[in-house]
Amino acid sequence: MRFSVVMPSFLGAYAGAASRRDEKIVRAINSVIGQTFTDWELQVVADGCKKTVEIVSQIKDERIHLTHILKAPQWDGKPRNTGIEKANGEYIIYLDIDDAYGENHLSAVNENLKDSDWVYYNDYIYRNGEWIERHCDIKKIGMNGTSNICHKKSLDVRWGHRGYAHDHYFNQKLLFFPKYKKIDTPEYFVMHMPSIYDV
C-alpha cells in the first residue's frame, strides 16, 4: 500500500475549534474516498470521542480503519502516533477533520515522491471568496504544518511536542533525514483558520 492517511478526531468543544465538525469530518473522509489515486487507507483515531466512532462507523469503506483511544491532552502526539503505528502504507500523510483534499491530492504527491524519504508542499487557504496558494517554509515556525508534509513510515519519527506549533516541531525532526524536497503544490485545502474563517 502506498499511502496511509492519518486523521485524529476529537469532536468535543475547545478554544478555536471549527464549527460543525460532525459534518466536516464526513466531508474530510469523503475527500479521501473521492481521490483519483486509489492505493490508500485511512486511519481515523478517535481521541476519546464516542461521537467520532458513531459517525465513522456509518461510512462503509473497507479502506477506512477506526481506532478509539483514551482522551489525550490537547495537542498531544498520541492520536497521530497511534495512526502511524496502525498504518500499513509506505508513506504517511495527514488530514485534519475540518480540512479537505482536492480529488488529485494523493496523485500529485505520488507523482513527485520518486526516491524521497519525505516531501513538503504549499497548501490552499480561503481569502476574499477564493482559494489562494499559501507558501510553506518548512523551517519557519507558523509557516508549516500537517497540511504540508508526507513522509515514509520507515523513518520512525513520532509526535512529541505538546502545545503551540506542535506540528512545526514534528516537521523539524524530518529535517534530520536529508532525502527530501519541496514538490509542486498538491491539493490540500485548509478549511478553518481560528478567528479568520470557517468554511
Secondary structure, DSSP 8 states (H G I E B T S, - for coil): --EEEEEEE--S--TT--S-HHHHHHHHHHHHHT-S---EEEEEEEES-HHHHHHHHTS--TTEEEEEE----TT-SHHHHHHHHH--SSEEEE--TT-EE-TTHHHHHHHHHTT-SEEE--EEEEETTEEEEE---TTSTTS--GGGEEEEGGG-------STTHHHHHHHHHTTS--EEE-S---EE--EETTTEE-
